[in-house]
Amino acid sequence: MKIAVASGKGGTGKTSVAVALTLSLNGDVTFIDCDVEEPNAHIFINPEITSKRDFYLEVPEIDEKRCNFCGKCREICRFNAIVSFKRTIMAFKDMCHSCGGCFLVCDQKAISPGKRLVGEILHGQGKGIDFFMGRLRVGEAMSSPLIKELKKEALSEKNGFFVLDAPPGTSCPVIKTVRDVDYVILVTEPTPFGLYDLSLAVKTIGELSIPMGVVINKAGLGIDDEIRNWCRKNHLRVLMEIPFSREIASSYSKGQSLVHADEGLKEKFLMLVKEISG
Amino acid sequence: MKIAISAKGTELDSTVDPRFGRASYFIIVDSDSGRILDVIDNSSGKEAPHGAGINAAALVAERGVDVVLTGRVGPKAFSVLSAGGIKVVSEMEGTVKEALERFLKEKPQYSKGPNGDGHFSG
């Protein structure tokens, strides 16, 4: 079973929920931190990293001596990563989405595959959890290819229980993360922003036809009833409410999970898993 | 000398478009006669999700322009213009005609580098 934890709005508690859920399962779980722009689940799981590898994208390397400035590579590139005019040709490797089109259209064999470092993939173990995370290179703009590679590696070998911590938002990196999962838990908070971004996330996940449910974090903070009513109206199950509490905030600040602050939550998370897998 | 000015319209009275890459038009003027030689419609490039500046710079460079007058130029567009041997005067405003007159009369300094942030959204 693969469960992704997503949110729409940032800071609602995706990672807190994903980690707490994982720790409640007592082992035999794989955790995948797909929030590669700012991964932070490792702070709570504290894994020992046993392997680390760089991930590169193939980008055009141009041999100007071979180029006849025909402009076909520029024409095919949808991302303006190659520009040619008169007797000038330039490649902007950071714009490249690595589609490979320019290699194919070049009759002069003037374009060869070079590479751009996108980020790294880390693997380790901690608290009985098989742990994977991606970390985007600082300055790199494209996180989706790294998420794709991370999932390929983490999901490759076994059937088991997987928890994927998604990036915030509703754009490509989120879609890359939730694609092919069995269930999406959407974490929201009882604020107008929380509700609005939840509505965007619900639309996105609905479009992908993935079953989903809602966890209200920081419950008691604000517009709780509005969130509950909205969920009811949209036929969304509220799976769980986590109270807005000082103990949780305090343990979070020390890098400890929700279930450390409130042992009783473990049981609730186990029931949540039973509910969504049943 | 061929001068390209980023513009919101197609006339000499049109306003200078402060953004180079996402300008609506480029008006190419012959500095000796003051006449419009060509107008480049940048509407497709303007809507490009990525690399609008790169594309705009190539459009201008293909026309054999010597100087670009505009508001702001990002780093990628600037590097393409430089590769094409095109000089840039940024921080231009007012109408196309005013920008042209100011350039010819005051001979403002050419930009040594980009003055706008590059934009990129994955």
HADDOCK unambig.tbl for C-alpha pairs under 7 A between the chains (distance, minus, plus):
assign (segid A and resid 79 and name CA) (segid B and resid 50 and name CA) 5.55 0.50 0.50
assign (segid A and resid 79 and name CA) (segid B and resid 51 and name CA) 6.27 0.50 0.50
assign (segid A and resid 80 and name CA) (segid B and resid 50 and name CA) 6.77 0.50 0.50
assign (segid A and resid 80 and name CA) (segid B and resid 51 and name CA) 5.13 0.50 0.50
assign (segid A and resid 80 and name CA) (segid B and resid 54 and name CA) 6.57 0.50 0.50
assign (segid A and resid 80 and name CA) (segid B and resid 55 and name CA) 6.35 0.50 0.50
assign (segid A and resid 83 and name CA) (segid B and resid 58 and name CA) 6.63 0.50 0.50
assign (segid A and resid 85 and name CA) (segid B and resid 58 and name CA) 6.31 0.50 0.50
assign (segid A and resid 85 and name CA) (segid B and resid 61 and name CA) 6.85 0.50 0.50
assign (segid A and resid 85 and name CA) (segid B and resid 62 and name CA) 5.59 0.50 0.50
assign (segid A and resid 86 and name CA) (segid B and resid 62 and name CA) 6.52 0.50 0.50
assign (segid A and resid 141 and name CA) (segid B and resid 121 and name CA) 6.85 0.50 0.50
assign (segid A and resid 141 and name CA) (segid B and resid 122 and name CA) 5.57 0.50 0.50
assign (segid A and resid 142 and name CA) (segid B and resid 122 and name CA) 5.03 0.50 0.50
